[in-house]
Amino acid sequence: MNRRSLPLVTAAVLILASSLASPPSSAQWIGYPTAGVPRKPDGTVDMSAPTPRMPSGKPDFSGIWISENTPEGEETPSDGFNLSSGRQMANIGVELPDGKLPYQPWLVPIVAERTARLAMDDPHIRCLPDNFLRAYGLPHMLKFVHTQDLLVMLNEMNAGYRQVFTDARPLPEDPSPSWQGYSSAQWSGDTLVIDTIGVRDDTWIDWNGSVITEDAKVREEIQRPDFGHLEIRVTVDDPRAYTEPWTVTLTQRIVVDAELIDEICLENEQFVERMGLPH
C-alpha cells in the first residue's frame, strides 16, 4: 500500500466505526420504489432523462444524492447500499493543477501534520457536524428538498441540516459563526448560484485537514444537467487560509428506492476512547 492511499483507507475505517450503531436498513424503506423515476424498457433508471423542473420552470434539485465516483459510461443510481465517497474526500484539491490547495504559509505545516496523523484530529470522528463542502464528498446520503424559496439539505449523518434561501436575500453583515454558515441564492438561467459566509474558524473540508475560516466566502453554482446528476462548482475565496481563490467541481448522483438512515455518531461511539485520544 502506498502512502497516498492511506488517508482513504483510514477514512473507510473511521466511517465504519461511526456507523456501527445504525439500525438495520431493512426497517427504513430500502427497496421501496421512488415515485416519478424515469425508467428504460428494461426497468433500469434512465440517468440521462430530462431534468425535473419546478412549476416555475427552474430545475428541481429534490432527491437523495451521494458522491459520484463511477467511471464515465458506467453511471448507475445508488440504491442506498452502494454508497461511494468522492474523489475529493481525502484531498478536496486533488483535481487542481498541482493536486493541492494554495495554502497560506501558516496552514501548510498544520495540514501536513494532520495528514501524517491520518485524520486522528478530525472533528468528524469526534461526532461533530460536517460542513456542506465536506458532506458532498462523504459516503453519507444527502436529501435535497427544493421549493420556490428554499432549498433544504438534510444529512443522514447526525441528522444534520442546511438551509439555502433562494429569494436572493442579503447576507448578514456581522454573522455569528455557525457550522453551515448563512446561505442566500438566486438563479442565473438554470444554474442556482449560492453565496455563503459566516462559517466557523478551522472548519475542516477534507480528511487531510484543509480548512476554511470565518473570512471565507463560498460560492456554489449548482446545475442538474439530467435526471441522475448534480454538478456543483465551488469557488472558495478565503484570503486568511489561501493565497488565491480556488475552484473545484463536486458531482453527485441520484439515489433511488431508498431513504435516509439514522446515523447518529454519538450512539455507542467508542472510537475516541479506544484510540486513546483526548476528549
Secondary structure by P-SEA (a helix, b strand, c coil): ccccaaaaaaaaaaaaaacccccccccccccccccccccccccccccccccccccccccccccccccccccccbbbbbccccccccccccccccccccccccccccaaaaaaaaaaaccccccccccccccaaaaacccbbbbbbbcccbbbbbbccccccccccccccccccccccccccbbbbbbcccbbbbbbcccccccccccccccccccbbbbbbcccccccbbbbbbbbbbcccccbbbbbbbbbbbbcccccccccccccccccccccccc
